[in-house]
Amino acid sequence: MRHPARLGIALTLALATAGCSTAAGGGSDAATESTARTASVTSCGRPVSFAEPPRRTVALDQTSTETLLELGLQDRMAGTANLKTKIPARYEAAYATVPVIAPKIAPGEQLRAATPDFVVGGSADLFTADRAGTREELDALKVPTFVSAVDCPRQNPAGTTPFELLFSDYEKLGTVFGAEERAGKLAADQRAAVAKAGQSASRVPEGAERPTVVYLYSVFNGMPYVAGGTGLPSEMSRIVGAKNAFDDIDEDWPEVSWEEVAERDPDFIVIGDLSERGRPGDSAAEKRATMTGHPVISKLAAVRDDKILTVPGIELDPSVRSVHALGLLAQGMKDLGYVR
C-alpha cells in the first residue's frame, strides 16, 4: 500500500475504533462482553494482543470464515472474502449476515473499506503488499493479524501434527474473542474424531504393508495435481494406516504426469470433488472419466477394480471441515478391505 492509502486506512480505522462501543449487535453468545482483560496469543511468530474482543473482524478466506462461524462469531465479523466453494448448510444463516468484501482475494482497498479491528487469514500469502497488505503494514496501522499455524511450519514445534496446529488455531481464536469454552469443545470434539479415525491404523493386519494412495485434487489442462508430502493428506494417510504415494515431493499439491502416477501404482485412489468450484476437470465424475479413458491409467488395478474413494476436495486442505474427510478416508479403507 502506498502512503496515501495508509493515511486513508488510518483514518477509517480511527473512525471504526471510535464507533466500536456503540456498534450494533453487541457480540455473539460465544464471545464475552467483558473488556477488563487483555488477551495475548502468538500467531505465526508474532505476538497479538487485545484489550477487548474484536468487533470488526475480516476473514480473508473461506477457511478462516468457516472457523469463525463454527465458533459462533458471525456478529463480530465485518467482512469475508475468497469463497471457493458453497458454504455448508449449517453455516448458511450465519454467513448471510456477514458482508462479502470481495468475491475473490481481497486487495487492500476492500479491506480498508471494511474498517477492521482484526484480520484473519488461513495462509501467509494473503498478507502481501499487493493483496491485503503485509502484516507489518497492518501492525503499523494498529490492525492485529492472525495466520493459521498450519501455514507457519518454521514457527511450530518440531513434530506437531497439522491437526494439532488446526486445533491450536481454534484455541487461540477462542482466547482472543473470549470464546474459550466453545473453542475448547470444538478442539476436543475434533481430537476425538482424529482418534477414532486412527483406530483404523491399529486394525491393519500385523505384518501387512501399508496400502499406498494417490490423492487426485484437480486435473488442469489434462495434467493431474496430486497431494505431495507437505500437505494434510500425508498426515491423514499416516493416521489411518496408509501411505501417500507422493510423499517424497516437498510440495502440497504438485503437478505430476499421468506416467508418474502409473509408476507409483497406488493400491487405491482418493478423488477430491471440486464440483462447486466449477472449473473444467474439477468434478469427481470428470476425474473418473479422465482416468478410465487414459490408455495407461485405465490399466492400473486401482482404476480397473474401482478402488476409488471420493471426498470433498476442499476438505483435503486444512480447515474446520478436514476431520470429515478423514472419517470418510477411514471408512473407505474399511470398505475396500484394508482394515479388518
VENBEL-V247123 format. One record per backbone hydrogen bond with DSSP energy under -0.5 kcal/mol. NH is the residue of the N-H (numbers start at 1). CO is the residue of the C=O. E is the energy in kcal/mol with one decimal. If there is no record, write none. Layout:
nh = (NH,NH)
co = (CO,CO)
e = (E,E)
//
This chain:
nh = (6,7,8,9,10,11,12,13,14,15,16,17,18,19,20,20,22,23,30,31,32,39,39,41,43,46,48,50,53,57,58,59,60,60,62,65,66,67,68,69,70,71,72,73,76,77,78,79,80,81,82,82,83,84,91,92,92,95,96,97,98,101,101,102,108,111,112,113,114,114,115,116,117,118,119,120,121,126,127,128,131,132,133,138,139,140,141,142,143,144,144,146,148,151,152,155,156,160,165,166,167,168,169,170,171,172,173,174,175,176,177,178,178,179,183,184,185,186,187,188,189,190,191,192,193,194,195,196,197,198,199,199,200,201,201,202,203,203,204,208,211,213,214,216,216,217,217,218,220,223,225,226,227,228,229,230,231,231,234,235,235,236,237,238,239,240,241,241,242,243,245,247,249,250,251,256,261,262,263,264,265,267,268,269,270,271,271,272,273,273,274,274,277,278,278,282,287,288,289,290,291,292,293,294,294,298,299,300,304,305,306,307,308,309,311,313,315,316,317,322,324,325,326,327,328,329,330,331,332,333,334,335,336,337,338,339,340)
co = (2,3,4,5,6,7,8,9,10,11,12,13,14,15,16,17,19,20,72,28,177,37,50,48,46,43,41,39,34,76,118,79,58,120,82,61,62,63,64,65,66,67,69,68,73,74,57,57,99,59,102,104,103,82,88,88,89,91,92,94,95,80,99,80,131,107,108,109,110,111,112,111,56,56,144,58,146,123,124,126,128,126,128,134,135,136,137,139,138,117,142,119,121,148,149,152,153,157,161,162,163,164,165,166,167,168,169,170,171,172,173,174,175,174,179,180,181,182,183,184,185,186,187,188,189,190,191,192,193,194,195,196,197,198,239,198,199,200,201,205,241,243,268,214,270,215,225,225,223,220,218,254,215,252,249,251,228,251,231,231,232,232,233,234,235,236,237,238,237,211,213,244,246,248,249,224,257,258,259,260,261,212,212,307,214,269,309,216,271,311,272,282,274,274,275,279,283,284,285,286,287,288,289,290,291,294,296,297,300,301,303,302,306,269,271,273,312,313,314,319,321,321,322,323,324,325,326,327,328,329,330,331,332,334,333,333,203)
e = (-1.8,-1.9,-2.0,-2.7,-2.4,-2.1,-2.5,-2.5,-2.0,-2.2,-2.2,-2.6,-2.1,-1.4,-0.5,-1.0,-1.2,-1.6,-0.6,-0.6,-1.0,-0.5,-2.5,-2.6,-3.1,-1.8,-3.2,-2.4,-0.6,-2.8,-2.3,-2.3,-0.5,-3.0,-1.0,-2.2,-2.8,-1.8,-2.3,-2.3,-2.4,-1.5,-1.7,-2.5,-2.1,-1.5,-3.0,-1.2,-1.6,-0.8,-1.0,-1.5,-0.9,-0.5,-1.9,-0.8,-0.9,-3.2,-2.0,-1.2,-1.8,-2.2,-0.8,-1.0,-1.3,-2.0,-2.8,-2.1,-1.1,-0.6,-1.6,-0.6,-2.1,-1.0,-1.9,-2.7,-2.7,-1.3,-1.9,-1.0,-1.8,-1.7,-2.4,-2.3,-2.5,-2.1,-0.9,-2.1,-2.7,-0.6,-0.6,-2.1,-1.7,-1.5,-1.7,-1.5,-1.0,-1.8,-2.0,-2.1,-2.4,-2.0,-1.6,-1.8,-2.2,-2.6,-2.7,-2.4,-1.8,-2.3,-2.3,-0.8,-0.6,-2.6,-2.4,-2.8,-2.1,-2.3,-2.5,-2.4,-2.8,-2.3,-2.3,-2.0,-1.7,-2.2,-2.4,-2.3,-2.2,-2.0,-0.7,-1.0,-1.5,-0.6,-0.6,-1.0,-0.6,-1.2,-1.1,-2.1,-0.5,-2.3,-1.4,-0.7,-2.9,-0.9,-2.4,-1.3,-2.4,-2.1,-2.7,-2.1,-1.2,-2.8,-3.2,-1.5,-0.8,-0.6,-1.0,-0.7,-0.7,-2.3,-2.6,-2.0,-2.2,-1.8,-0.8,-0.9,-3.1,-2.2,-2.9,-1.5,-1.6,-0.6,-2.0,-2.4,-1.7,-2.3,-2.2,-1.8,-1.2,-1.1,-1.7,-2.2,-2.8,-0.5,-3.4,-2.8,-0.8,-3.1,-0.7,-2.3,-1.5,-1.1,-0.5,-2.1,-2.0,-2.5,-2.4,-2.3,-2.1,-2.9,-1.5,-0.6,-0.8,-1.8,-1.6,-1.8,-3.2,-2.9,-1.2,-2.9,-1.6,-2.9,-2.5,-2.5,-1.1,-1.8,-1.1,-1.5,-1.6,-0.9,-2.1,-2.0,-2.0,-2.3,-2.4,-2.4,-2.5,-2.1,-1.5,-2.5,-1.9,-1.4,-2.5,-0.7,-1.6)
//
